[in-house]
Amino acid sequence: MSRVEDFLTAEEEKEVVQAIIEAENRTSGEIRVHLEAHTRQETMERAKELFHQLKMDNTQDHNGVLIYVAVNDRKFAICGDKGIDKVVPKGFWDSTKDTIQSHFKKREFKQGLVEGILKAGHELKVHFPWQQDDKNELSDEISKG
């Protein structure tokens, strides 16, 4: 079994997906998590590439957030679309990354992802609150490559 498959247990994956659903129930924003073994690219560049491949830049309000993890490389990045990037407070993504990283350092991968997702979801809610006609534009499942 690959390290990507070992990164989270099936139960932990369910908890991460549940955090995404919980966060998205309060916002029109979209949050995704993508795991892959390795990247030859700079981590943020790979995250931006995947952001496009996963069609996260096609949301109505350009308010998607991708948490990308290169498992074997022990690296991750958070990529927000232009709609959310222009309204979050300065340093928001760095503080979210710090939250995730503090758990990752303790090998608490699920908890790091959950807290990062909920933090991003809270900020999305502030700037993009849920509306009556909102629909889930992207899958909540963890994607893997």
N, C-alpha and C positions, 0 to 999 in steps of 0.2 A: 504494500500500500504506500502511496506517495505521501510526502510531508503535507501536501495540500489537504489530502483526505484525513490526515491525522491532526491537523491544526485545531479543529473543533470536533467534538463528538456530535452525534446526531441530535442528542438532547440540547447541546449548546447551540447548534445551528438553529434549532427551533426557537430558542430563547433570543437569539440575535434577530431572527425574522420577526418575532413578536415585538421586539423593541422598535423595529422599523415600522410595523403596523401601528403601534401605539404612538410613535412620533408623527406619523403621517395622518393620523386621525384628527390632528389639531391644526393641520396646515395644508395648503395646496402644493407644498414642496414635495419633492421626491428624493428618497435616500436609497442608495444601493451600496452593497458590499461586494467586492470582487477579490477573489483569491487566486493566485497563481504561484507556481513554484519559483520562478526566476525571471528576471528581465535583464537584458543586456543594455537597456537604455537607462538614463537617469530616471529615478523613481517617479518624479512629478511628470516628466515627459510621457512616460508609459501610462500614468493615470489619465492624462489628457487624451492620449490616443484611445484608451479604453472608454473614456467618457463619450467620445464620438461613436465608437463602434457599438456601444450599448444604447445608442440613440438618446442619451441623457440630455443632449443639447437640443432635443426636439420638443421639450416641454413648453407648454403655452406661456408660462411666465419666466422661463429660463431660470428656474429655481431648483435645479437638481444638485445633489451632493453625492459624490462617490468617495467611499473609503476603499482604497486600493492597498492590498497587502501582497508583497513578494515574499512568500513564506521562507524559502531557503536562504534568501538574501538578508532576512531579518530587517526588512525595510517596509515602510508604508508611506502613503501620501493621502491627503484629503484634497479633493478637487471640487470646487463649487462653480456653477454656471455664472454667467455674467449678471444675471438678475439678482442673485443672492450676493455675489461678490461686491457689488457696488453699494450694498446697504448694511452689511455686517460691520460692527465696530472694528477699528484698526486692531490687529493682533488677535482677532477672534479665531482664525484658523490655527494660529500657533498655540493658543491656549487649549483648543480642542485636541490638537496633536499631542500636547503635553499630557492631557488627561489620559489619552489612549496609551501613550508611551509609558507612563508611570505604571500602568497595569501590565503592559507587555514585558517590561523589565522583570516583573515578578512571575512571568509566564501565566498571567491571568488574561489570556487572550479574549475569551468570551466577555469578561467583565469590561475590558478595555473597549471592545467594540460596542457593547451595550451603552456604556456611559458616553462614548463619543457620538453615537447615534442620537441618544436622548438630548445631549447638549446641542447638537446641530438642529434637531427637531424643535427644541425650545426657541432657538434663534429664528428658524423658519417661521414658526408660529407668530412671532412678533411682527415680522415684515410681510408674511404671506399667510394670514389666518385662513382657516378652513372656511369655504363658502358653500352654500346650499347646493350649488350645481357642480361642485368639484367631483372629479373622477380620478381614480388611480391610473395614472398614465404609464407607469412602468412596473415591472414585476418587483415584488418584495423579496423574492428568493435570493439567496446568495449565489452569485455566478462564479464559475470557476473556469480557469483556462490553462 
